[in-house]
Amino acid sequence: MNEYLATNKLHAIDEQICVHLQQRKELVSHKPRFPSDETIREWTQQYGFEETFLARIFSWLRSEKYYQPHVEPTDFHRYFPVLQSVDINKRLYTVSVIRQYHHASVGQLLVDGDALQEPVQDIREKLKRHHFGSFISDHYECHTFIVTPPLPDHIEGLDFIFTEYKDVFEEPSTGFEVTIQG
């Protein structure tokens, strides 16, 4: 095969990879998915790849959101109080205030519990802290609780959903979720 045909064929395959990546992105929506270890092993045998190689590719796909441009809130407008809490398992989860900027909003999830009632943890256990991801609706992008476009001044009817994950890639979910109604 001549060089020109090989280049064109490779280009078409690379474009199909992009098409499939876009389809995958749409299917997983805001919750990244990682194939099971068993599935990775099956694919390594079926397609002749090394297990670590495939695992790293899918791990890299989980991090796509970290390569997207993130909004840096600028041009502060005002604070607006939310003051909504929910008590779950003797912990109080609160969204107290949202800072409104020209092109984004910034909120915080405050977690308060009785530290004296918590089991004693060694340093290794403390380093395994879980992380929360945020979601409001498909209309809003949430990155570490920065929301764009900015939220409306009246947030009645919006639910702030905080999902606990075992790692910063927001996978896997621990199954624990906090919903605070606006």
C-alpha positions in Angstrom: 0.0 0.0 0.0 1.5 3.4 -0.9 2.1 6.0 1.8 -0.8 8.3 0.6 -3.4 5.5 1.0 -2.0 4.4 4.3 -2.2 7.9 5.6 -5.8 8.3 4.5 -6.8 5.0 6.0 -5.1 5.9 9.3 -6.9 9.2 9.3 -10.2 7.5 8.8 -9.5 5.1 11.7 -8.4 8.0 13.9 -11.6 9.9 13.1 -13.7 6.8 14.0 -11.9 6.7 17.3 -13.0 10.3 17.9 -16.6 9.4 16.9 -16.6 6.5 19.4 -15.1 8.6 22.2 -17.9 11.2 21.6 -20.5 8.4 21.7 -19.0 7.0 24.9 -18.9 10.5 26.5 -22.6 11.0 25.7 -23.6 7.6 27.2 -21.7 8.1 30.5 -23.0 11.7 30.8 -21.7 13.1 34.1 -20.8 9.8 35.6 -17.6 8.3 34.3 -17.6 4.5 33.9 -14.6 2.2 34.0 -14.8 -1.4 32.6 -14.5 -4.2 35.1 -11.2 -6.0 35.6 -12.8 -9.1 34.1 -13.8 -7.1 31.0 -10.3 -5.6 30.6 -8.8 -9.2 30.8 -11.3 -10.4 28.2 -10.4 -7.6 25.8 -6.6 -8.0 26.3 -7.0 -11.6 25.1 -9.5 -10.8 22.3 -7.6 -7.8 20.9 -4.0 -8.6 21.8 -3.3 -5.6 24.1 -1.6 -5.7 27.4 -3.9 -5.4 30.4 -2.1 -2.4 31.9 -2.2 -0.6 28.6 -6.0 -0.9 28.3 -6.5 -0.1 32.0 -4.5 3.1 31.5 -6.5 4.1 28.4 -9.8 3.8 30.3 -8.3 5.5 33.3 -7.2 8.4 31.1 -10.7 8.6 29.7 -12.0 9.2 33.2 -9.9 12.3 33.5 -11.2 14.1 30.4 -13.0 16.7 32.4 -9.7 17.8 33.9 -8.5 18.8 30.4 -11.6 21.0 29.7 -11.2 24.7 30.3 -12.6 25.6 33.7 -14.3 28.8 34.5 -12.5 31.0 36.9 -15.1 33.1 38.7 -14.4 36.8 38.3 -16.4 40.0 38.6 -18.1 39.2 42.0 -21.8 40.4 42.1 -23.2 39.3 45.4 -23.9 36.7 48.0 -27.3 35.0 48.1 -28.3 32.9 51.1 -29.4 29.3 50.6 -29.5 28.1 54.2 -30.6 24.6 53.4 -29.5 21.6 55.3 -30.2 17.9 55.6 -29.4 15.7 58.5 -28.2 12.2 57.5 -26.7 9.7 60.0 -26.0 12.3 62.6 -24.2 14.6 60.2 -25.5 17.9 59.0 -24.9 18.7 55.3 -25.5 22.4 54.5 -25.3 24.7 51.5 -25.3 28.0 53.4 -24.5 30.6 50.7 -23.8 30.9 47.0 -21.4 33.5 45.7 -22.7 35.0 42.4 -20.2 36.1 39.8 -20.7 37.5 36.3 -20.3 34.1 34.5 -20.4 31.5 37.3 -21.7 30.7 40.8 -19.7 29.2 43.6 -21.2 27.1 46.4 -19.9 25.1 49.3 -21.1 21.9 50.9 -20.4 22.1 54.7 -20.4 18.8 56.6 -20.7 19.0 60.4 -20.7 16.0 62.7 -19.6 15.2 66.3 -15.9 14.5 65.9 -15.9 13.0 69.4 -18.3 10.3 68.2 -16.2 9.4 65.1 -14.0 6.3 65.3 -10.3 6.9 65.7 -8.5 6.6 62.4 -4.8 6.1 61.7 -3.1 8.3 59.0 -3.6 5.7 56.3 -7.4 5.7 56.9 -7.5 9.5 56.9 -5.7 9.6 53.5 -8.4 7.4 52.0 -10.9 10.2 52.2 -13.8 10.1 49.9 -14.7 13.0 47.6 -17.9 14.6 46.7 -19.0 15.5 43.1 -21.8 17.9 42.4 -24.7 17.9 40.0 -27.6 20.3 39.6 -29.0 19.5 36.2 -27.8 18.8 32.6 -28.1 22.5 32.0 -25.2 23.3 34.4 -21.6 22.2 34.5 -20.2 21.7 38.0 -16.5 21.6 38.7 -15.5 21.4 42.3 -18.7 23.3 43.1 -18.1 26.1 40.6 -21.3 26.2 38.5 -21.6 27.6 35.0 -23.7 29.3 33.7 -24.4 31.3 36.8 -27.4 30.1 38.8 -30.5 32.3 38.8 -31.1 34.6 41.7 -34.0 32.5 42.8 -33.0 28.9 43.1 -36.3 27.5 44.3 -36.9 24.2 42.5 -33.2 23.4 41.9 -31.8 20.4 43.7 -28.1 20.4 44.6 -27.0 16.8 44.5 -23.7 15.8 46.1 -22.5 12.3 45.4 -19.8 10.7 47.4 -17.0 8.9 45.5 -14.1 6.8 46.5 -11.6 8.8 44.5 -11.2 12.2 42.8 -12.1 10.7 39.4 -15.6 10.4 40.7 -15.6 6.6 40.4 -16.8 4.4 41.9 -19.6 6.0 43.9 -19.9 4.9 47.5 -23.7 4.9 47.0 -24.1 7.9 49.5 -25.7 11.0 48.1 -26.9 14.3 49.7 -29.6 16.3 48.0 -30.3 19.8 49.2 -33.3 21.5 47.8 -33.1 25.2 46.8 
